[in-house]
Amino acid sequence: MSKASALSPILRYSILVLLCLAVGTARAATMVDYNRAKEQALVVMRQDDGQKAIDMVITMNTVEDAMKIFMLMTRDLYWQSKNLGAALVIGRAAIQFSLTESRRVLSRDPTLAYTLSSQAQMLAYDLSSYCWPGWREAGIAIPEVFLVHGQDLAKTNLRLAQELRKGNLPMSHAWWLIGAHQLALGQYERARKGFVEATKFAIAAQTRETELLFKGYLYLVEMLLDPDNLQLVEEFEFVLKALNESREGEFFSDQLETAYAVFAAPLAIDDDSKG
């Protein structure tokens, strides 16, 4: 889930970079150009401050190129530097920039406006997923304030996906993200609603593995609501088995097992200690 997907960390990062460069108006700039600009901005950010780096990217590039650079910066700050705070600084600034520019160009270039809003939606998804502890990402600390950021960005992602009419699969991911953050906050009934909606859209998109994944999350949160229900445990295990037997489902199965270890296993330990 396009962290932005339910894939292994390296594969998720590779896919995200490719998606970043694929979105927007085709230009003569190359990957080398974008990486060079990204590295220059990151140096400015380290030596001076984040706002100076943001201003430099905006003033020295077209809107389309600036967004590509911002997206690369955000992902490198998270995946390479393991600096979630800095990724949020750049990413949130980029979201505001892209939405502002989208409104500015809407009347004369609706295609560009849509592209910019789509990039804002993608960044909101990425940043929100970065703030979710269910990945158990090595080297990433997620304090409580980042959980608040993550929940808010999940709402932004859902709103933009709806406004942009992104379709069933992006909508399923958007609702999954809502449920995932409610799960992390211990708001299980709200998480259940998010996963139910995610499953509905996955069924409509006819993506069997994604449907199974979201059903697994639904069973996970229902197990937390009703920990003595052995039928739910069997259903959860059935989903894991079905995913492992599918062509690419192992990635999704691993994600579910990690989420179970993060959210369900600690709860079981706490319950035993109280007895």
Backbone bond lengths (Angstrom), bond angles and torsions (degrees), N, CA, C in turn:
res aa  C-N    CA-C-N  psi(-1)  N-CA   C-N-CA  omega(-1)  CA-C   N-CA-C  phi
1 M - - - 1.464 - - 1.468 107.29 -
2 S 2.031 99.38 109.32 1.366 122.61 -164.38 1.213 101.99 -45.39
3 K 6.206 105.10 62.46 1.352 64.26 179.64 1.383 110.21 -0.32
4 A 1.081 139.00 -69.82 1.448 118.56 164.24 1.484 109.67 -80.06
5 S 1.312 118.89 -4.02 1.442 119.60 170.56 1.501 109.55 -149.99
6 A 1.307 116.40 -176.31 1.449 120.59 -177.40 1.516 111.03 -97.75
7 L 1.281 117.99 36.26 1.447 122.18 -175.41 1.518 111.06 -100.57
8 S 1.341 116.46 174.17 1.451 120.94 176.23 1.518 109.51 -62.03
9 P 1.350 117.91 154.41 1.470 119.98 -175.88 1.520 114.27 -54.92
10 I 1.335 118.16 -46.21 1.464 119.78 -177.60 1.519 110.57 -66.37
11 L 1.334 116.76 -43.38 1.457 119.84 -179.30 1.519 111.04 -66.80
12 R 1.338 116.70 -39.53 1.458 119.62 177.97 1.525 110.44 -61.32
13 Y 1.323 116.85 -42.78 1.464 119.78 -179.66 1.525 111.21 -63.71
14 S 1.329 116.63 -43.23 1.468 119.98 -179.13 1.516 111.36 -62.41
15 I 1.333 116.00 -43.22 1.460 120.11 179.98 1.520 110.69 -63.90
16 L 1.340 116.60 -41.34 1.459 120.40 -178.34 1.532 111.50 -63.49
17 V 1.321 116.45 -40.80 1.466 119.32 178.94 1.520 110.57 -63.77
18 L 1.322 116.55 -42.78 1.457 120.13 178.88 1.516 111.78 -64.08
19 L 1.331 116.50 -40.67 1.458 119.98 177.46 1.512 111.13 -63.72
20 C 1.317 115.89 -40.54 1.464 120.35 -179.29 1.521 110.82 -57.84
21 L 1.331 115.81 -43.83 1.460 119.50 -176.12 1.523 112.41 -78.97
22 A 1.333 116.23 -19.89 1.461 119.19 -178.82 1.511 112.85 -80.12
23 V 1.351 116.78 -24.46 1.463 120.22 -174.70 1.512 110.32 -82.95
24 G 1.300 117.60 139.85 1.456 121.91 174.08 1.507 112.61 108.01
25 T 1.307 114.95 175.71 1.456 121.15 -179.71 1.525 110.38 -68.41
26 A 1.322 116.62 134.71 1.466 120.74 -179.92 1.517 109.31 -66.26
27 R 1.360 114.25 133.29 1.454 118.94 -178.82 1.520 108.76 -133.99
28 A 1.346 115.78 171.32 1.457 120.31 -178.33 1.527 112.48 -75.98
29 A 1.329 116.82 -16.61 1.458 119.63 -178.60 1.521 110.23 -59.96
30 T 1.326 116.17 143.85 1.457 121.41 -178.49 1.518 110.07 -107.11
31 M 1.329 114.57 172.97 1.462 120.20 176.73 1.525 110.65 -58.51
32 V 1.311 116.61 -37.60 1.467 120.71 178.32 1.526 110.25 -61.56
33 D 1.326 117.34 -43.14 1.465 121.17 178.91 1.529 110.81 -60.00
34 Y 1.326 115.91 -47.39 1.468 119.87 -178.42 1.526 111.18 -64.53
35 N 1.333 116.52 -41.62 1.460 119.49 179.51 1.521 111.63 -66.22
36 R 1.326 116.96 -37.67 1.462 120.47 178.54 1.527 110.25 -64.05
37 A 1.322 116.29 -45.57 1.466 120.37 178.95 1.519 111.25 -64.86
38 K 1.317 115.43 -38.80 1.466 119.93 177.86 1.521 111.37 -61.45
39 E 1.332 116.31 -47.49 1.466 120.30 -179.16 1.526 111.25 -62.96
40 Q 1.328 117.09 -39.69 1.467 119.87 177.83 1.528 110.60 -61.91
41 A 1.318 116.50 -42.49 1.467 120.37 -179.58 1.526 110.89 -66.76
42 L 1.321 117.21 -38.47 1.465 120.07 179.24 1.532 111.22 -66.42
43 V 1.339 116.78 -35.87 1.468 120.30 176.15 1.527 110.16 -63.29
44 V 1.327 116.30 -45.77 1.469 120.53 178.16 1.525 110.45 -60.71
45 M 1.312 116.23 -40.09 1.464 120.18 179.50 1.521 111.70 -62.46
46 R 1.346 116.42 -41.17 1.468 120.52 -179.81 1.528 111.70 -71.67
47 Q 1.338 116.62 -41.17 1.459 120.08 -173.59 1.524 112.56 -83.41
48 D 1.316 116.98 -30.88 1.461 120.81 -177.50 1.532 109.91 -117.13
49 D 1.316 116.74 -95.33 1.464 119.84 178.35 1.516 109.73 -158.68
50 G 1.314 114.33 163.92 1.448 120.09 -176.39 1.515 113.66 -63.03
51 Q 1.336 116.68 -38.82 1.459 119.18 -178.13 1.523 111.66 -64.76
52 K 1.328 116.25 -36.36 1.476 119.33 177.64 1.525 109.95 -64.23
53 A 1.329 116.36 -40.70 1.461 119.89 178.39 1.528 111.00 -64.12
54 I 1.324 116.41 -41.50 1.465 121.23 178.50 1.522 110.36 -61.91
55 D 1.325 116.83 -47.19 1.465 120.95 179.52 1.525 111.24 -60.89
56 M 1.321 116.78 -39.80 1.463 120.31 -179.20 1.529 110.72 -63.45
57 V 1.319 116.48 -44.47 1.465 120.02 179.56 1.522 110.93 -61.86
58 I 1.326 116.92 -42.24 1.467 120.93 -177.23 1.525 111.78 -68.75
59 T 1.331 116.01 -44.01 1.469 119.56 -173.47 1.524 113.07 -77.37
60 M 1.333 117.64 -23.49 1.466 120.12 -174.30 1.526 113.35 -100.97
61 N 1.342 117.70 3.52 1.456 119.92 -175.16 1.524 111.30 -139.83
62 T 1.321 115.46 160.35 1.458 119.31 170.19 1.522 108.55 -67.34
63 V 1.302 115.88 165.85 1.472 120.18 179.41 1.528 110.40 -58.16
64 E 1.344 115.96 -46.45 1.462 119.77 -177.85 1.529 111.38 -62.34
65 D 1.337 116.87 -45.88 1.461 119.81 -179.44 1.528 111.51 -68.01
66 A 1.314 116.95 -38.30 1.468 120.14 178.16 1.519 110.74 -58.47
67 M 1.343 116.87 -42.13 1.451 119.51 -179.86 1.522 111.58 -66.90
68 K 1.309 117.75 -39.31 1.469 119.81 177.24 1.529 110.38 -61.64
69 I 1.320 116.60 -41.19 1.467 121.05 179.47 1.524 110.34 -66.41
70 F 1.324 117.28 -44.62 1.462 120.87 178.68 1.531 111.10 -59.22
71 M 1.314 116.30 -41.26 1.459 119.68 -178.65 1.521 111.39 -66.64
72 L 1.327 116.81 -39.79 1.455 120.17 175.43 1.525 111.57 -65.69
73 M 1.332 116.74 -41.54 1.465 120.24 178.51 1.518 111.17 -60.50
74 T 1.326 115.66 -46.63 1.463 120.19 -177.55 1.519 110.90 -60.06
75 R 1.306 116.28 -45.48 1.454 119.55 -177.30 1.523 112.47 -71.00
76 D 1.336 117.09 -36.59 1.463 119.15 176.72 1.525 111.60 -67.19
77 L 1.324 116.28 -39.68 1.467 119.56 179.27 1.527 111.16 -61.23
78 Y 1.330 115.71 -34.50 1.465 118.80 178.85 1.524 111.59 -81.96
79 W 1.331 116.49 -56.19 1.459 119.91 -171.75 1.527 113.27 -74.01
80 Q 1.323 117.33 -40.48 1.458 120.40 -175.54 1.526 112.36 -91.46
81 S 1.337 116.43 -49.54 1.472 120.19 -176.85 1.513 113.07 -85.95
82 K 1.344 117.32 -14.84 1.466 121.78 -177.42 1.527 111.25 57.16
83 N 1.325 115.69 36.18 1.464 121.46 -177.08 1.527 108.36 -113.34
84 L 1.324 115.72 86.50 1.454 120.55 -176.56 1.520 111.65 -65.27
85 G 1.329 116.91 -37.75 1.464 120.13 179.95 1.518 111.89 -60.13
86 A 1.337 116.63 -46.06 1.466 120.49 179.55 1.528 110.91 -66.89
87 A 1.330 116.91 -37.07 1.462 120.17 177.25 1.524 110.66 -61.43
88 L 1.322 117.13 -39.03 1.467 120.85 177.97 1.525 111.14 -66.64
89 V 1.334 117.52 -39.20 1.472 120.73 178.78 1.525 110.24 -59.34
90 I 1.324 116.27 -51.15 1.466 120.46 -178.01 1.524 110.98 -70.29
91 G 1.307 116.50 -45.30 1.454 120.49 -175.80 1.517 113.62 -64.19
92 R 1.320 117.02 -43.14 1.469 119.43 179.11 1.530 110.75 -66.57
93 A 1.322 117.23 -38.62 1.468 119.92 176.53 1.528 110.15 -63.05
94 A 1.320 116.88 -39.91 1.464 120.93 -179.86 1.522 111.19 -66.78
95 I 1.320 117.59 -38.49 1.466 120.73 177.57 1.518 110.25 -61.44
96 Q 1.325 116.71 -47.03 1.462 119.90 179.66 1.524 111.22 -63.32
97 F 1.331 115.91 -42.16 1.461 120.64 179.55 1.527 111.02 -61.39
98 S 1.321 117.09 -46.43 1.463 120.05 -176.35 1.521 111.53 -68.25
99 L 1.321 117.92 -38.07 1.465 119.88 179.06 1.528 111.12 -69.86
100 T 1.331 116.21 -38.68 1.469 119.86 177.47 1.527 110.67 -63.60
101 E 1.327 116.44 -46.23 1.457 120.64 179.20 1.531 111.38 -66.45
102 S 1.313 116.63 -34.43 1.458 119.92 177.96 1.519 111.29 -61.09
103 R 1.320 116.32 -44.38 1.474 119.87 177.93 1.531 110.68 -65.68
104 R 1.328 116.36 -36.46 1.466 120.28 -176.58 1.526 111.96 -66.57
105 V 1.337 117.20 -36.86 1.466 119.97 -174.25 1.530 112.71 -98.67
106 L 1.319 117.39 -0.18 1.465 120.55 -171.62 1.525 113.40 -54.25
107 S 1.334 117.20 -45.20 1.465 119.83 -174.24 1.524 112.67 -69.66
108 R 1.330 118.00 -32.33 1.468 120.21 -176.30 1.520 113.61 -99.93
109 D 1.335 117.81 -20.28 1.460 119.99 -178.20 1.533 109.46 -149.10
110 P 1.333 117.14 76.12 1.470 120.27 -177.43 1.530 113.12 -62.07
111 T 1.326 117.28 -28.65 1.467 119.51 178.30 1.520 111.02 -65.95
112 L 1.331 116.26 -45.82 1.461 119.90 176.94 1.522 110.33 -64.71
113 A 1.310 117.31 -39.51 1.465 120.57 179.06 1.526 110.44 -59.19
114 Y 1.327 116.08 -42.86 1.467 120.32 179.07 1.529 110.70 -65.06
115 T 1.328 116.52 -42.02 1.461 120.71 179.23 1.521 111.09 -60.93
116 L 1.321 116.75 -45.19 1.471 120.62 -179.12 1.521 110.89 -64.77
117 S 1.320 117.49 -42.88 1.468 119.81 177.94 1.520 110.71 -64.83
118 S 1.329 116.83 -35.91 1.462 120.79 177.36 1.526 111.12 -64.67
119 Q 1.321 116.46 -39.29 1.462 119.72 177.27 1.530 110.75 -65.04
120 A 1.325 116.80 -38.40 1.458 120.11 176.28 1.518 110.24 -61.77
121 Q 1.330 116.32 -41.52 1.459 120.57 178.98 1.529 111.18 -64.49
122 M 1.329 116.53 -42.63 1.460 120.36 178.24 1.527 111.43 -61.80
123 L 1.328 116.35 -42.96 1.465 119.80 179.51 1.518 111.36 -66.51
124 A 1.329 116.64 -39.12 1.468 119.55 177.59 1.523 109.95 -60.62
125 Y 1.323 116.69 -42.15 1.464 120.24 177.87 1.528 110.80 -62.56
126 D 1.335 115.64 -51.30 1.460 119.75 -178.13 1.529 111.66 -57.42
127 L 1.321 116.29 -51.38 1.467 120.42 -177.68 1.519 111.50 -61.76
128 S 1.323 116.10 -42.16 1.462 119.25 179.12 1.527 110.42 -61.96
129 S 1.312 116.33 -43.56 1.466 119.42 -179.56 1.528 111.16 -66.53
130 Y 1.331 116.92 -33.86 1.464 119.69 176.48 1.530 111.53 -60.86
131 C 1.322 116.36 -29.17 1.469 121.93 -176.95 1.524 112.49 -88.07
132 W 1.318 117.71 6.00 1.463 120.96 -178.44 1.523 110.67 -96.82
133 P 1.328 119.03 124.41 1.463 121.26 -176.19 1.518 114.46 -75.68
134 G 1.332 117.67 -7.54 1.448 120.59 -175.80 1.507 115.64 -68.89
135 W 1.339 118.06 -12.53 1.468 120.53 176.20 1.527 111.41 -77.44
136 R 1.348 115.20 -25.75 1.471 121.00 -171.38 1.529 109.56 52.69
137 E 1.326 114.96 51.03 1.467 120.91 -177.14 1.529 110.63 -72.56
138 A 1.324 117.04 126.07 1.464 121.44 -177.95 1.521 110.54 -61.96
139 G 1.332 115.67 133.40 1.462 121.27 175.46 1.512 114.96 83.39
140 I 1.347 117.82 0.45 1.457 121.14 -179.00 1.517 110.13 -108.94
141 A 1.331 115.87 119.42 1.464 121.49 174.63 1.531 108.39 -99.22
142 I 1.324 116.17 134.45 1.460 120.57 -178.04 1.526 109.24 -122.95
143 P 1.345 116.95 89.85 1.465 119.50 177.08 1.528 110.82 -68.78
144 E 1.319 115.87 169.56 1.465 121.08 -173.90 1.526 112.50 -58.44
145 V 1.333 116.99 -37.81 1.465 119.58 -178.04 1.527 110.95 -62.98
146 F 1.333 117.66 -30.55 1.463 120.25 178.41 1.522 111.37 -73.79
147 L 1.341 117.03 -27.76 1.459 119.87 173.46 1.525 110.29 -63.39
148 V 1.327 116.28 -37.21 1.472 120.64 177.18 1.521 110.14 -64.73
149 H 1.336 116.17 -44.71 1.469 120.40 175.93 1.527 110.25 -57.70
150 G 1.312 115.68 -45.37 1.454 119.88 -177.08 1.512 113.00 -62.07
151 Q 1.327 116.44 -43.01 1.460 120.18 179.44 1.527 110.96 -64.92
152 D 1.312 116.26 -42.28 1.467 119.90 -179.74 1.527 110.89 -65.27
153 L 1.315 117.00 -42.19 1.465 120.95 179.64 1.527 111.35 -67.51
154 A 1.322 117.38 -31.69 1.467 120.28 175.50 1.526 110.53 -63.30
155 K 1.321 116.25 -38.36 1.469 120.54 177.35 1.532 110.08 -66.93
156 T 1.329 116.28 -40.65 1.467 120.11 177.87 1.523 110.27 -61.84
157 N 1.324 116.43 -45.16 1.457 120.82 179.58 1.526 111.53 -59.44
158 L 1.328 116.83 -44.34 1.460 120.32 179.87 1.525 111.00 -64.25
159 R 1.318 116.62 -44.76 1.469 120.19 -179.69 1.531 111.03 -60.56
160 L 1.321 116.93 -46.16 1.455 119.76 -179.10 1.531 111.53 -67.22
161 A 1.324 116.86 -38.32 1.464 119.55 177.62 1.525 110.55 -61.15
162 Q 1.324 116.23 -38.52 1.465 120.42 177.39 1.524 110.97 -68.65
163 E 1.326 116.70 -47.03 1.462 120.53 -178.37 1.523 111.92 -63.08
164 L 1.327 116.68 -36.10 1.460 121.94 -177.88 1.530 112.43 -87.42
165 R 1.338 115.39 -2.43 1.467 120.72 179.68 1.526 110.91 52.39
166 K 1.309 114.11 58.15 1.459 120.16 -171.65 1.527 114.53 -72.75
167 G 1.294 118.78 -16.73 1.456 119.21 178.58 1.517 112.67 103.18
168 N 1.326 115.40 175.93 1.460 120.84 -170.06 1.530 114.03 -65.87
169 L 1.327 117.81 -44.69 1.467 118.73 -175.74 1.529 112.16 -68.15
170 P 1.344 120.05 -49.16 1.466 118.86 174.92 1.531 112.67 -59.91
171 M 1.324 116.90 -35.12 1.467 119.24 178.10 1.523 110.65 -66.93
172 S 1.319 116.83 -36.73 1.471 118.68 177.65 1.519 110.57 -64.01
173 H 1.328 117.11 -41.21 1.463 120.75 178.02 1.527 111.23 -65.82
174 A 1.324 116.17 -38.62 1.463 120.12 -179.88 1.522 111.14 -63.54
175 W 1.332 116.30 -43.25 1.469 119.31 178.53 1.524 111.18 -70.46
176 W 1.342 116.74 -34.24 1.465 118.02 175.16 1.525 110.40 -59.36
177 L 1.318 117.07 -42.91 1.461 121.10 -178.14 1.525 111.35 -63.59
178 I 1.320 116.64 -38.68 1.469 120.28 174.98 1.526 109.37 -59.64
179 G 1.327 116.17 -49.84 1.459 119.80 -179.84 1.515 112.76 -63.07
180 A 1.329 116.60 -38.36 1.463 120.36 -178.54 1.524 111.45 -61.79
181 H 1.326 116.61 -42.07 1.467 118.75 -179.78 1.524 111.84 -72.87
182 Q 1.323 117.59 -33.89 1.461 119.41 174.50 1.527 109.59 -64.65
183 L 1.322 116.83 -38.41 1.461 121.12 176.09 1.524 110.96 -60.02
184 A 1.329 116.34 -45.44 1.466 120.60 -179.14 1.526 112.00 -63.11
185 L 1.332 116.46 -30.61 1.466 121.12 -179.71 1.524 112.47 -87.60
186 G 1.317 117.28 -0.25 1.455 121.00 179.84 1.508 113.90 77.29
187 Q 1.326 117.49 16.43 1.470 121.80 179.47 1.533 107.40 -95.98
188 Y 1.322 115.56 78.07 1.448 121.28 -166.03 1.527 113.71 -69.73
189 E 1.304 118.26 -37.84 1.463 119.56 179.08 1.532 110.40 -63.84
190 R 1.330 116.59 -42.39 1.467 120.23 177.76 1.525 110.73 -67.15
191 A 1.334 115.70 -37.92 1.468 119.28 176.99 1.528 109.97 -62.27
192 R 1.306 116.56 -40.71 1.462 120.64 179.45 1.532 110.43 -58.89
193 K 1.309 116.76 -44.36 1.466 120.48 178.88 1.529 110.74 -59.59
194 G 1.321 116.57 -44.20 1.460 119.97 179.53 1.515 111.89 -60.93
195 F 1.334 117.35 -42.84 1.453 120.52 -178.35 1.533 111.75 -72.12
196 V 1.332 116.96 -32.37 1.473 119.84 174.90 1.524 110.01 -62.63
197 E 1.338 116.33 -46.69 1.463 120.03 179.33 1.524 110.89 -64.20
198 A 1.325 116.68 -40.61 1.469 120.47 178.94 1.525 110.61 -60.50
199 T 1.322 116.47 -42.16 1.463 121.00 -179.83 1.526 111.09 -65.00
200 K 1.330 116.58 -41.50 1.462 120.24 179.00 1.528 111.17 -58.49
201 F 1.314 116.94 -46.00 1.463 120.23 -179.03 1.530 111.37 -69.69
202 A 1.348 117.30 -34.05 1.464 120.22 177.30 1.525 110.58 -65.49
203 I 1.330 116.80 -38.93 1.470 120.88 176.41 1.524 109.64 -63.27
204 A 1.332 116.57 -44.28 1.470 120.70 179.33 1.525 111.25 -63.22
205 A 1.329 116.52 -32.89 1.474 120.91 179.64 1.521 112.37 -79.16
206 Q 1.341 116.14 -9.18 1.461 122.13 179.60 1.528 111.68 58.18
207 T 1.319 114.75 45.29 1.459 121.39 176.68 1.527 107.83 -113.71
208 R 1.315 116.15 95.05 1.460 121.94 -169.83 1.529 112.33 -60.20
209 E 1.323 117.92 -45.65 1.467 119.53 -177.51 1.520 111.66 -66.17
210 T 1.332 116.75 -39.42 1.462 119.55 176.92 1.525 110.65 -65.62
211 E 1.318 116.13 -39.60 1.474 120.37 176.46 1.526 110.35 -59.09
212 L 1.328 116.65 -46.18 1.467 120.02 178.92 1.519 111.25 -62.72
213 L 1.323 116.46 -41.27 1.465 120.51 179.39 1.520 110.80 -58.12
214 F 1.322 116.77 -49.31 1.462 119.89 -176.86 1.519 111.78 -70.36
215 K 1.330 117.04 -31.40 1.464 119.11 172.85 1.532 110.13 -64.07
216 G 1.335 115.45 -37.01 1.460 118.97 176.75 1.515 112.00 -61.34
217 Y 1.333 116.77 -42.92 1.462 119.66 176.56 1.532 111.18 -64.42
218 L 1.320 116.21 -36.60 1.460 119.76 178.01 1.527 110.38 -63.47
219 Y 1.334 117.22 -44.34 1.466 119.85 177.05 1.525 111.08 -64.71
220 L 1.327 116.92 -35.93 1.458 120.43 179.53 1.523 111.26 -61.23
221 V 1.326 116.80 -48.24 1.456 119.01 -178.63 1.527 110.90 -70.09
222 E 1.340 117.54 -31.88 1.463 120.01 177.38 1.530 110.67 -69.55
223 M 1.333 117.16 -31.70 1.468 120.27 173.97 1.525 110.74 -64.92
224 L 1.324 116.56 -36.18 1.459 120.11 178.28 1.531 110.95 -70.10
225 L 1.331 116.01 -32.71 1.459 120.13 177.04 1.532 111.81 -75.43
226 D 1.315 116.38 -31.53 1.464 121.57 -175.85 1.531 108.76 -136.72
227 P 1.349 117.19 73.60 1.464 120.97 -171.06 1.524 115.00 -65.83
228 D 1.324 118.78 -15.90 1.465 120.96 -179.02 1.528 112.96 -93.37
229 N 1.321 117.56 1.66 1.460 122.04 -177.10 1.527 109.58 -85.70
230 L 1.324 116.08 101.07 1.465 120.81 -177.60 1.522 112.16 -70.29
231 Q 1.338 116.88 -24.69 1.457 119.95 178.12 1.526 110.79 -62.18
232 L 1.341 116.73 -37.96 1.459 120.69 178.54 1.525 111.00 -65.01
233 V 1.326 116.36 -37.73 1.464 120.05 177.38 1.521 110.10 -62.25
234 E 1.328 116.62 -42.71 1.462 120.46 178.57 1.525 111.87 -63.81
235 E 1.337 116.33 -40.58 1.464 120.03 178.46 1.525 110.88 -63.99
236 F 1.339 116.28 -41.22 1.461 121.26 178.70 1.530 109.85 -61.91
237 E 1.318 116.58 -44.96 1.461 120.80 179.84 1.527 111.45 -66.56
238 F 1.336 116.61 -33.55 1.466 120.13 176.53 1.525 110.44 -63.02
239 V 1.334 116.55 -41.86 1.465 120.63 178.26 1.519 110.45 -62.05
240 L 1.337 117.27 -45.09 1.463 120.52 178.72 1.521 110.97 -59.27
241 K 1.325 116.35 -42.95 1.465 120.89 -179.72 1.529 110.66 -64.59
242 A 1.327 116.56 -43.92 1.463 120.32 -179.75 1.526 111.20 -63.76
243 L 1.324 116.82 -39.39 1.464 120.23 178.80 1.525 110.72 -66.68
244 N 1.305 116.97 -43.08 1.461 120.09 -179.06 1.522 112.31 -65.02
245 E 1.319 117.25 -24.58 1.460 121.26 179.52 1.521 112.69 -87.15
246 S 1.347 116.99 -10.42 1.461 120.14 -179.72 1.525 110.15 -86.48
247 R 1.329 115.60 169.86 1.465 120.60 -172.23 1.524 112.93 -63.57
248 E 1.341 117.52 -45.81 1.462 121.46 -177.02 1.523 112.50 -121.75
249 G 1.321 116.21 14.39 1.455 119.64 -173.19 1.514 115.74 -74.43
250 E 1.338 117.22 -12.11 1.457 119.21 -178.54 1.530 111.79 -59.94
251 F 1.339 116.44 -36.19 1.459 120.47 177.51 1.528 110.02 -60.36
252 F 1.313 116.27 -45.03 1.462 120.98 -178.79 1.524 111.12 -68.75
253 S 1.321 116.19 -39.90 1.460 120.23 177.75 1.526 110.89 -60.61
254 D 1.330 116.36 -44.15 1.468 120.19 178.04 1.521 110.86 -60.49
255 Q 1.332 116.06 -39.56 1.464 118.92 -179.89 1.521 111.18 -63.73
256 L 1.328 116.36 -43.72 1.461 120.17 179.74 1.529 111.35 -63.32
257 E 1.318 116.56 -42.06 1.458 120.13 -179.89 1.527 110.71 -65.17
258 T 1.329 116.90 -38.02 1.464 120.16 176.84 1.532 110.48 -65.09
259 A 1.325 116.48 -45.24 1.459 119.90 179.10 1.526 111.13 -61.64
260 Y 1.327 116.63 -38.84 1.466 119.79 176.79 1.526 110.67 -61.30
261 A 1.345 115.81 -43.69 1.469 119.74 179.85 1.522 111.59 -63.80
262 V 1.332 117.06 -36.03 1.465 120.99 -178.03 1.528 111.43 -74.32
263 F 1.327 117.12 -44.86 1.468 119.99 -169.37 1.523 114.54 -103.24
264 A 1.313 118.49 -35.64 1.456 119.93 -175.01 1.523 112.84 -92.51
265 A 1.324 116.99 -43.35 1.456 119.91 -177.49 1.530 112.95 -61.52
266 P 1.353 120.09 -45.49 1.471 119.37 177.40 1.524 112.13 -60.39
267 L 1.344 116.93 -35.73 1.455 120.46 179.97 1.521 110.77 -64.30
268 A 1.350 116.37 -41.44 1.449 119.96 179.00 1.521 111.19 -63.40
269 I 1.331 117.22 -38.75 1.464 121.00 177.57 1.519 110.96 -63.75
270 D 1.335 115.99 -44.57 1.458 120.15 179.11 1.516 111.28 -61.59
271 D 1.340 116.96 -41.47 1.466 119.77 -179.62 1.508 111.41 -63.28
272 D 1.350 116.79 -40.49 1.466 120.04 179.54 1.521 110.91 -64.17
273 S 1.331 115.72 -37.83 1.474 118.91 -177.44 1.505 112.19 -67.43
274 K 1.353 115.39 -26.45 1.456 118.82 179.77 1.527 112.47 -78.48
275 G 1.361 115.59 -21.33 1.456 118.91 -177.19 1.516 110.81 -74.65
